[in-house]
C-alpha cells in the first residue's frame, strides 16, 4: 500500500471517448476535490484525434463543469491534464509517449508510478500491452498498473488468448480488470451486511433462506450500441460479469482476513461450486427474451429488431433470467434466481434474500398468505436496505407486513462516491479487492459459454417475446412458479422513505 495521497501519472487510452468524459474525468476531479489526490499527479490523454493541450483541457473542464466547488479551480485541475495524439500500432507513438512521461515524472515528482487505463476497443488491448513493455514504458523506478474495461473476451477461449497476451507484458498483480458494479456502494456493502451483523450471518445458509433473487433491469434499449450488442447480448454483457460477481459476494464463505487474496479466494470457490449443466439442460435453467414494441415512460418505443445496426432477424437476447444452484454445504438446495434485461418496466438493480417461513405461524392472516421475511439490498438508483418483517397493527391475532428502511443516498446523492471514483482510488493504492482476478473471469466464462452455445445452435422461434415496458417474458415467471416462488418486484421491495414504514 502507498500513502493516502498517491503520486502517479494516469495514461488514458481513448481519452476522447464517452467513458472518459462521463466517468473518468469527473471521478478524478472528485478525488482531487476531496483531497485524495496530491498535486503530484498528471493525466495524459491518448487518442487518434489531433488535439492541442488547450483543446483537451477545455474538454476536461466541460466534463466537470457541473461541479461548482468554490475551493477548487477547474483551471487548476485541468492544468494537470496533457494530450498526446497516438497510433496504437505505431511504435514511434510509444517512444514519444515514453519521452513525455519522463518529462512529466520530473515535473510532478510522480516517482515513476504509472496507471495505463485502456478505455477503448478491446481488440487493441493485447497490442497496447505488448508495446508498452517492448518500448520500455513499464520500466520505471515506480509501479506500473494496467486497467482494463470489459468486455474481457467474447468467450473463454478468446478471454484466455487475451489474458495470455497481456500476461506477456504485465503480471497478474499489475492487471486491474474493471467491473464497475464492484465499485457500487451497496455491492461493497454486501460483505459488511453479512460479516458485521450477528443477526444475519448465522442465518445466511440453506437452513433459513429459501431463495435469493438478483434483478438488474433497464428502461433503455440498446440506443446507439446495436452493433456491439449484436455480438454480445444480455448474457455476455451482464450475466458473465456483474451478475455472477454479485452471486459470488452473496454466497462466499467468510474470508480469513479482509485482504484481496483471501476475498478473491472465497469468491472463486463459489464460482467453482456453480452446478454445471449440459447444453440440452440450458432451456431448463435459463430463459432468454428479446423486446418488441411497447410503452416506456408513457411513450411508444420500437422493438430490438428495429434498432440501428441490428439484424431484422436477430437471435440476440436482450433479457436473461436463470436459476443457479451452488453445490456446497452452505447453499445446497437454495436457488439463486437472476434476471436482467433492457426496455423493462423500470430501472432498478436489487438483491432480495427471502427467508423461509416458520413451520407454524401463530399470527396468521385468514384468507391471506403470510408475507415472508425479506432482506432487500437496493443497488441502484436508490442505495440502501429494506428489511420486511411482520408486526401487529390494530390488535387481533393477525400480522401485518412492515418495513425497516435505511437509505444510503437519499439525503446526499451529490456527495455519494461514484463507482469509478472508488475503483480508481483503489488502483492508485494497489488495492485490487474490487477488481476481478483471472480465475474469476475464466470460471465465469466457462459457466456462461454452455448457455451461449445452446442458444446459438438453437435459434429462438418466438422473438420478440416481451413487450417493452414489461418485466420480461412469461417464461421467466414460470421458472420460479414451478419451484413455488415468484419474482419480487422493485415496486414491492423499494425503499419507502416518508410513508408509514419505519425508517432506520
C-alpha positions as CSV (number, residue, x, y, z in Angstrom):
1,X,0.0,0.0,0.0
2,X,1.1,3.6,-0.7
3,X,0.4,6.8,1.2
4,X,-3.0,8.3,1.5
5,X,-2.3,10.7,-1.4
6,X,-0.5,8.6,-4.0
7,X,1.7,10.1,-6.7
8,X,1.1,8.8,-10.2
9,X,0.6,9.6,-13.8
10,X,-2.6,8.2,-15.3
11,X,-2.4,7.5,-19.1
12,X,-5.9,7.1,-20.5
13,X,-6.1,5.4,-23.9
14,X,-9.3,6.5,-25.6
15,X,-9.3,9.9,-23.8
16,X,-11.7,11.5,-26.3
17,X,-14.3,8.8,-25.8
18,X,-17.6,8.8,-23.9
19,X,-16.3,6.8,-20.9
20,X,-13.5,9.3,-20.2
21,X,-15.9,12.2,-20.5
22,X,-18.8,10.8,-18.4
23,X,-17.0,8.8,-15.8
24,X,-13.2,9.1,-15.6
25,X,-12.6,12.9,-15.7
26,X,-15.4,13.5,-13.1
27,X,-14.1,10.7,-10.9
28,X,-10.6,12.1,-10.9
29,X,-12.0,15.6,-10.2
30,X,-13.9,14.3,-7.1
31,X,-10.8,12.6,-5.8
32,X,-8.9,15.8,-6.3
33,X,-11.6,17.9,-4.7
34,X,-11.8,15.5,-1.7
35,X,-8.1,15.7,-1.0
36,X,-7.5,12.1,-2.1
37,X,-5.0,13.2,-4.8
38,X,-2.0,15.3,-4.1
39,X,-0.7,17.9,-6.5
40,X,1.8,15.2,-7.7
41,X,-0.4,13.7,-10.3
42,X,-0.9,14.1,-14.1
43,X,-3.3,12.7,-16.6
44,X,-2.1,12.0,-20.2
45,X,-5.0,11.7,-22.7
46,X,-4.1,9.4,-25.6
47,X,-6.3,9.0,-28.8
48,X,-6.0,9.3,-32.5
49,X,-7.7,12.6,-32.8
50,X,-5.3,15.6,-33.2
51,X,-5.9,17.9,-30.2
52,X,-3.7,20.5,-28.5
53,X,-3.3,20.5,-24.7
54,X,-5.5,23.6,-24.5
55,X,-8.3,21.9,-26.5
56,X,-8.1,18.8,-24.4
57,X,-8.2,20.8,-21.2
58,X,-11.3,22.6,-22.4
59,X,-12.9,19.2,-22.9
60,X,-11.9,18.2,-19.4
61,X,-13.3,21.4,-17.9
62,X,-16.6,20.9,-19.8
63,X,-16.9,17.3,-18.4
64,X,-16.6,18.6,-14.8
65,X,-18.5,21.9,-15.3
66,X,-21.5,20.6,-13.2
67,X,-19.2,20.5,-10.1
68,X,-19.4,24.0,-8.7
69,X,-16.8,23.9,-6.0
70,X,-15.6,27.1,-4.5
71,X,-12.3,25.8,-3.2
72,X,-11.2,24.0,-6.4
73,X,-10.5,25.8,-9.6
74,X,-11.4,24.0,-12.8
75,X,-8.5,25.6,-14.5
76,X,-6.0,24.4,-11.8
77,X,-7.5,20.9,-12.1
78,X,-7.3,20.9,-15.9
79,X,-3.7,22.1,-15.8
80,X,-2.8,18.5,-14.7
81,X,-4.1,17.1,-18.0
82,X,-1.9,16.7,-21.1
83,X,-2.8,15.3,-24.5
84,X,-0.8,13.1,-26.9
85,X,-2.1,12.1,-30.4
86,X,-1.4,8.4,-30.7
87,X,-1.4,5.4,-33.1
88,X,-1.6,2.3,-31.0
89,X,0.0,0.2,-33.8
90,X,3.0,2.6,-34.4
91,X,6.0,2.1,-32.1
92,X,7.1,5.7,-32.7
93,X,4.0,6.8,-30.8
94,X,5.0,4.8,-27.8
95,X,8.6,6.2,-27.9
96,X,7.2,9.7,-28.0
97,X,4.8,8.9,-25.1
98,X,7.7,7.5,-23.1
99,X,9.6,10.8,-23.5
100,X,6.5,12.8,-22.4
101,X,6.0,10.6,-19.3
102,X,9.7,11.0,-18.3
103,X,9.3,14.8,-18.5
104,X,6.1,14.7,-16.5
105,X,7.6,12.4,-13.9
106,X,10.1,15.2,-13.2
107,X,7.6,18.0,-13.3
108,X,5.1,16.3,-10.9
109,X,7.6,14.3,-8.9
110,X,5.5,11.3,-9.7
111,X,8.3,8.8,-8.8
112,X,7.7,6.7,-11.9
113,X,4.3,5.5,-10.8
114,X,2.0,4.9,-13.8
115,X,-1.5,3.7,-14.5
116,X,-2.3,2.7,-18.1
117,X,-6.1,2.8,-18.4
118,X,-7.4,1.1,-21.6
119,X,-10.8,2.8,-22.2
120,X,-11.1,1.8,-25.8
121,X,-11.9,-1.1,-28.2
122,X,-10.8,-4.5,-26.6
123,X,-9.1,-5.7,-29.9
124,X,-6.3,-3.3,-29.1
125,X,-5.7,-4.4,-25.5
126,X,-3.0,-7.1,-26.4
127,X,-1.2,-4.8,-28.8
128,X,-1.0,-1.9,-26.4
129,X,0.2,-4.1,-23.5
130,X,2.9,-5.6,-25.6
131,X,4.1,-2.3,-27.0
132,X,4.1,-0.7,-23.5
133,X,6.5,-3.4,-22.4
134,X,8.7,-3.6,-25.5
135,X,9.2,0.2,-25.7
136,X,10.1,0.5,-22.1
137,X,7.2,2.4,-20.7
138,X,6.8,0.0,-17.8
139,X,10.4,0.1,-16.9
140,X,10.4,2.8,-14.2
141,X,11.6,3.1,-10.7
142,X,7.9,3.2,-9.5
143,X,5.0,0.8,-10.1
144,X,3.0,0.2,-13.3
145,X,-0.6,-0.9,-13.4
146,X,-2.9,-1.8,-16.3
147,X,-6.6,-1.1,-16.0
148,X,-8.9,-2.9,-18.5
149,X,-12.6,-2.3,-19.2
150,X,-14.9,-5.0,-20.2
151,X,-15.5,-6.9,-22.4
152,X,-12.6,-9.2,-21.5
153,X,-13.0,-11.6,-24.3
154,X,-16.1,-12.9,-26.1
155,X,-15.9,-16.4,-24.6
156,X,-13.5,-18.5,-22.6
157,X,-11.1,-19.2,-25.5
158,X,-10.9,-15.5,-26.6
159,X,-10.6,-14.4,-22.9
160,X,-7.7,-16.8,-22.4
161,X,-6.0,-15.7,-25.5
162,X,-6.3,-12.0,-24.5
163,X,-5.1,-12.8,-21.0
164,X,-2.0,-14.7,-22.3
165,X,-1.2,-11.7,-24.5
166,X,-1.4,-9.2,-21.6
167,X,0.5,-11.5,-19.2
168,X,3.5,-11.3,-21.6
169,X,3.8,-7.7,-20.5
170,X,2.1,-7.4,-17.1
171,X,1.9,-9.8,-14.1
172,X,-1.4,-10.7,-12.6
173,X,-1.0,-8.4,-9.7
174,X,-0.4,-5.5,-12.1
175,X,-3.7,-6.1,-14.0
176,X,-6.9,-4.4,-12.8
177,X,-9.9,-5.7,-14.6
178,X,-12.8,-3.2,-14.1
179,X,-16.3,-4.4,-13.2
180,X,-17.9,-1.1,-12.2
181,X,-20.6,-2.9,-10.2
182,X,-17.9,-3.8,-7.7
183,X,-17.4,-0.1,-7.1
184,X,-21.0,0.5,-6.2
185,X,-21.7,1.4,-2.6
186,X,-24.2,-1.3,-1.8
187,X,-22.4,-4.0,-3.7
188,X,-19.4,-3.3,-1.4
189,X,-21.9,-3.3,1.5
190,X,-22.8,-7.0,0.9
191,X,-19.8,-8.1,2.8
192,X,-20.4,-5.6,5.6
193,X,-24.1,-6.6,5.9
194,X,-23.1,-10.3,6.2
195,X,-20.0,-10.2,8.2
196,X,-20.6,-7.3,10.6
197,X,-24.1,-8.2,11.8
198,X,-24.8,-11.1,14.1
199,X,-28.4,-11.2,13.2
200,X,-27.7,-12.1,9.5
201,X,-24.6,-14.3,9.2
202,X,-25.9,-17.1,11.4
203,X,-29.0,-17.2,9.2
204,X,-27.1,-17.0,5.9
205,X,-27.5,-20.6,4.8
206,X,-29.9,-23.2,3.5
207,X,-31.5,-23.7,6.9
208,X,-33.1,-20.3,6.9
209,X,-33.0,-18.9,3.4
210,X,-35.5,-20.2,0.8
211,X,-34.2,-18.4,-2.3
212,X,-32.1,-15.4,-3.4
213,X,-33.1,-13.1,-6.3
214,X,-31.0,-10.7,-8.2
215,X,-32.7,-8.3,-10.6
216,X,-31.0,-5.7,-12.8
217,X,-33.4,-4.0,-15.2
218,X,-33.1,-1.1,-17.5
219,X,-35.8,1.0,-19.2
220,X,-33.4,2.0,-22.1
221,X,-33.0,-0.1,-25.2
222,X,-29.7,-0.6,-27.0
223,X,-29.6,3.1,-28.2
224,X,-26.6,3.5,-30.4
225,X,-24.9,0.3,-29.3
226,X,-26.7,-2.0,-31.7
227,X,-23.5,-3.2,-33.4
228,X,-21.8,-4.1,-30.1
229,X,-24.9,-5.6,-28.6
230,X,-25.4,-7.9,-31.6
231,X,-22.2,-9.6,-30.7
232,X,-22.8,-9.5,-27.0
233,X,-26.3,-9.8,-25.8
234,X,-27.5,-9.7,-22.2
235,X,-25.8,-12.9,-21.3
236,X,-22.3,-11.7,-22.1
237,X,-23.0,-8.0,-21.3
238,X,-24.4,-8.6,-17.8
239,X,-24.5,-12.1,-16.5
240,X,-20.9,-13.2,-17.2
241,X,-19.5,-10.3,-15.1
242,X,-21.9,-8.1,-13.0
243,X,-24.5,-10.7,-12.0
244,X,-22.0,-13.6,-11.3
245,X,-19.9,-11.2,-9.2
246,X,-22.9,-10.4,-7.0
247,X,-23.7,-14.1,-6.7
248,X,-20.1,-14.7,-5.5
249,X,-20.3,-12.0,-2.9
250,X,-23.6,-13.2,-1.6
251,X,-22.6,-16.8,-1.4
252,X,-18.9,-16.7,-0.4
253,X,-17.7,-18.1,3.0
254,X,-16.3,-15.6,5.5
255,X,-12.7,-14.9,4.5
256,X,-9.9,-15.5,7.0
257,X,-8.9,-11.8,6.7
258,X,-10.3,-8.9,4.7
259,X,-7.4,-8.9,2.2
260,X,-7.6,-9.0,-1.6
261,X,-6.2,-12.6,-1.9
262,X,-8.5,-14.0,0.8
263,X,-11.7,-12.4,-0.5
264,X,-10.9,-13.4,-4.1
265,X,-10.2,-17.0,-2.9
266,X,-13.6,-17.3,-1.4
267,X,-15.3,-15.8,-4.5
268,X,-13.5,-18.3,-6.7
269,X,-14.8,-21.2,-4.5
270,X,-18.3,-20.1,-5.2
271,X,-17.8,-19.9,-8.9
272,X,-16.3,-23.4,-8.8
273,X,-19.3,-24.7,-6.9
274,X,-21.9,-23.5,-9.5
275,X,-23.8,-26.5,-10.7
276,X,-22.7,-27.3,-14.3
277,X,-25.3,-28.4,-16.8
278,X,-25.3,-29.6,-20.4
279,X,-26.3,-27.6,-23.5
280,X,-29.5,-29.7,-23.5
281,X,-30.3,-28.5,-19.9
282,X,-29.9,-24.8,-20.7
283,X,-33.5,-24.3,-21.6
284,X,-34.5,-25.9,-18.2
285,X,-32.4,-23.5,-16.2
286,X,-32.4,-20.3,-18.3
287,X,-34.9,-18.2,-20.2
288,X,-34.0,-15.7,-22.9
289,X,-36.0,-12.8,-24.3
290,X,-36.0,-10.0,-26.8
291,X,-38.0,-6.9,-26.5
292,X,-40.6,-5.8,-29.0
293,X,-42.6,-2.6,-29.3
294,X,-44.2,-1.2,-26.3
295,X,-44.8,1.8,-24.0
296,X,-41.9,3.1,-21.8
297,X,-42.4,6.3,-19.7
298,X,-45.7,6.9,-21.5
299,X,-44.0,6.9,-24.9
300,X,-44.1,4.3,-27.6
301,X,-40.8,2.7,-28.4
302,X,-39.6,0.3,-31.2
303,X,-38.6,-3.3,-30.8
304,X,-35.0,-4.5,-30.7
305,X,-35.0,-5.8,-34.3
306,X,-35.9,-2.3,-35.5
307,X,-33.0,-0.6,-33.8
308,X,-30.0,0.8,-35.7
309,X,-27.3,-1.8,-36.7
310,X,-29.5,-4.7,-35.6
311,X,-30.3,-7.7,-37.8
312,X,-34.0,-7.7,-38.6
313,X,-34.0,-11.4,-37.9
314,X,-31.7,-11.1,-34.8
315,X,-31.3,-14.0,-32.4
316,X,-29.7,-11.8,-29.8
317,X,-31.2,-11.9,-26.3
318,X,-31.9,-8.6,-24.6
319,X,-33.2,-10.4,-21.5
320,X,-31.9,-13.3,-19.4
321,X,-33.3,-15.0,-16.4
322,X,-31.9,-18.1,-14.8
323,X,-31.8,-20.5,-11.9
324,X,-28.4,-21.1,-10.4
325,X,-27.6,-23.8,-7.9
326,X,-24.5,-23.7,-5.7
327,X,-23.5,-27.2,-4.7
328,X,-21.7,-26.7,-1.4
329,X,-22.6,-27.4,2.2
330,X,-23.9,-23.8,2.9
331,X,-26.2,-23.4,-0.2
332,X,-27.3,-26.9,-1.2
333,X,-30.9,-26.7,-2.3
334,X,-31.2,-22.9,-2.3
335,X,-31.9,-21.5,-5.8
336,X,-30.3,-18.2,-6.8
337,X,-32.6,-16.6,-9.4
338,X,-31.2,-13.9,-11.7
339,X,-32.7,-11.7,-14.3
340,X,-31.5,-8.8,-16.4
341,X,-33.0,-7.0,-19.4
342,X,-33.4,-3.9,-21.4
343,X,-36.6,-1.9,-22.1
344,X,-38.2,-3.2,-18.9
345,X,-40.7,-1.6,-16.6
346,X,-38.2,0.4,-14.6
347,X,-34.6,0.9,-14.0
348,X,-33.5,-0.9,-10.8
349,X,-30.8,-3.2,-9.5
350,X,-31.6,-5.0,-6.3
351,X,-31.0,-8.2,-4.4
352,X,-33.8,-10.0,-2.4
353,X,-33.0,-12.6,0.2
354,X,-36.2,-14.5,1.1
355,X,-36.1,-16.3,4.4
356,X,-38.0,-19.5,5.0
357,X,-41.5,-19.4,6.6
358,X,-42.0,-20.6,10.2
359,X,-43.2,-24.2,10.4
360,X,-46.4,-22.9,12.1
361,X,-47.2,-19.2,12.2
362,X,-49.5,-18.4,15.1
363,X,-50.2,-14.9,13.9
364,X,-51.8,-15.7,10.5
365,X,-53.9,-13.6,8.2
366,X,-57.1,-15.5,7.4
367,X,-57.5,-16.0,3.8
368,X,-54.2,-14.3,3.0
369,X,-50.7,-15.6,2.5
370,X,-48.2,-14.8,5.2
371,X,-45.7,-12.2,4.0
372,X,-42.2,-13.8,4.2
373,X,-39.3,-12.0,5.8
374,X,-37.2,-10.3,3.1
375,X,-33.9,-8.6,3.2
376,X,-33.6,-6.3,0.2
377,X,-30.3,-4.7,-0.8
378,X,-31.0,-1.8,-3.2
379,X,-28.0,-1.2,-5.5
380,X,-29.4,1.5,-7.9
381,X,-30.8,4.0,-8.4
382,X,-31.6,4.2,-4.7
383,X,-29.0,2.8,-2.4
384,X,-30.0,1.1,0.9
385,X,-31.5,-1.8,2.7
386,X,-35.1,-2.7,3.4
387,X,-36.0,-5.4,6.0
388,X,-39.5,-6.8,5.7
389,X,-41.0,-8.0,8.9
390,X,-44.4,-8.9,10.3
391,X,-45.9,-6.9,13.2
392,X,-49.3,-6.3,14.8
393,X,-51.3,-3.3,13.9
394,X,-54.7,-2.7,15.4
395,X,-54.8,-5.7,17.6
396,X,-56.1,-9.2,16.9
397,X,-54.3,-12.5,16.1
398,X,-53.1,-11.3,12.7
399,X,-49.8,-9.9,11.4
400,X,-49.2,-7.0,9.0
401,X,-46.1,-6.6,6.9
402,X,-43.9,-3.6,7.9
403,X,-40.6,-2.4,6.5
404,X,-37.5,-1.1,8.2
405,X,-35.6,1.1,5.8
406,X,-32.1,2.5,5.6
407,X,-31.4,4.8,2.6
408,X,-27.8,5.5,2.0
409,X,-28.0,8.2,-0.6
410,X,-31.4,9.8,-0.1
411,X,-30.2,13.0,1.6
412,X,-26.8,13.5,-0.1
413,X,-26.8,12.0,-3.6
414,X,-24.3,14.6,-4.9
415,X,-21.7,13.6,-2.4
416,X,-22.0,9.8,-2.7
417,X,-18.8,8.5,-4.3
418,X,-19.2,7.1,-7.8
419,X,-18.2,3.5,-8.6
420,X,-15.3,4.7,-10.8
421,X,-14.1,7.1,-8.2
422,X,-13.7,4.2,-5.7
423,X,-12.1,1.9,-8.2
424,X,-9.6,4.5,-9.5
425,X,-8.6,5.3,-5.9
426,X,-8.2,1.6,-5.1
427,X,-6.0,1.1,-8.2
428,X,-3.8,4.1,-7.2
429,X,-3.3,2.4,-3.8
430,X,-2.6,-1.0,-5.2
431,X,-5.8,-2.4,-3.7
432,X,-7.3,-4.9,-6.2
433,X,-10.0,-6.2,-3.9
434,X,-12.8,-4.8,-6.1
435,X,-11.3,-5.9,-9.4
436,X,-11.7,-9.3,-11.0
437,X,-8.9,-11.9,-10.9
438,X,-8.3,-14.0,-14.0
439,X,-9.5,-17.1,-12.1
440,X,-12.9,-15.4,-11.6
441,X,-13.1,-14.3,-15.3
442,X,-12.2,-17.8,-16.5
443,X,-14.8,-19.6,-14.3
444,X,-17.5,-17.1,-15.3
445,X,-16.8,-17.6,-19.0
446,X,-16.8,-21.4,-18.7
447,X,-20.2,-21.3,-17.0
448,X,-21.8,-18.8,-19.5
449,X,-20.3,-20.5,-22.6
450,X,-22.5,-23.5,-22.2
451,X,-25.6,-21.3,-22.3
452,X,-24.3,-19.3,-25.3
453,X,-23.5,-22.5,-27.3
454,X,-27.0,-23.8,-26.6
455,X,-28.7,-20.6,-27.7
456,X,-26.5,-20.2,-30.8
457,X,-27.2,-23.7,-32.0
458,X,-31.0,-23.4,-31.3
459,X,-32.4,-20.2,-32.7
460,X,-35.3,-18.7,-30.7
461,X,-38.6,-19.2,-32.5
462,X,-40.7,-16.7,-30.6
463,X,-38.6,-13.4,-30.7
464,X,-39.6,-10.8,-29.8
465,X,-41.3,-12.4,-26.8
466,X,-41.8,-9.5,-24.3
467,X,-43.2,-6.0,-24.7
468,X,-41.1,-3.0,-23.9
469,X,-42.2,-1.7,-20.6
470,X,-42.9,-5.1,-19.1
471,X,-40.7,-7.2,-16.8
472,X,-39.8,-9.8,-19.4
473,X,-41.3,-12.9,-21.0
474,X,-43.9,-15.0,-19.1
475,X,-41.5,-18.0,-19.2
476,X,-39.3,-16.1,-16.7
477,X,-42.2,-16.1,-14.2
478,X,-42.8,-19.8,-14.8
479,X,-39.2,-20.5,-14.0
480,X,-39.9,-19.6,-10.4
481,X,-43.5,-20.7,-10.2
482,X,-42.5,-24.3,-10.8
483,X,-40.4,-24.1,-7.6
484,X,-43.3,-22.4,-5.7
485,X,-41.8,-18.9,-5.7
486,X,-42.4,-15.6,-7.6
487,X,-40.3,-12.6,-8.5
488,X,-40.3,-9.8,-6.0
489,X,-40.8,-6.6,-8.0
490,X,-38.8,-3.5,-7.2
491,X,-42.1,-1.7,-6.6
492,X,-42.9,-4.2,-3.8
493,X,-39.5,-4.0,-2.2
494,X,-38.5,-0.4,-2.8
495,X,-37.2,1.9,-0.1
496,X,-40.3,3.7,1.1
497,X,-38.9,6.7,3.0
498,X,-41.5,9.1,4.2
499,X,-44.5,6.8,4.4
500,X,-45.8,4.6,7.2
501,X,-42.7,2.4,7.2
502,X,-40.1,2.6,10.0
503,X,-37.0,4.4,8.8
504,X,-33.7,3.5,10.4
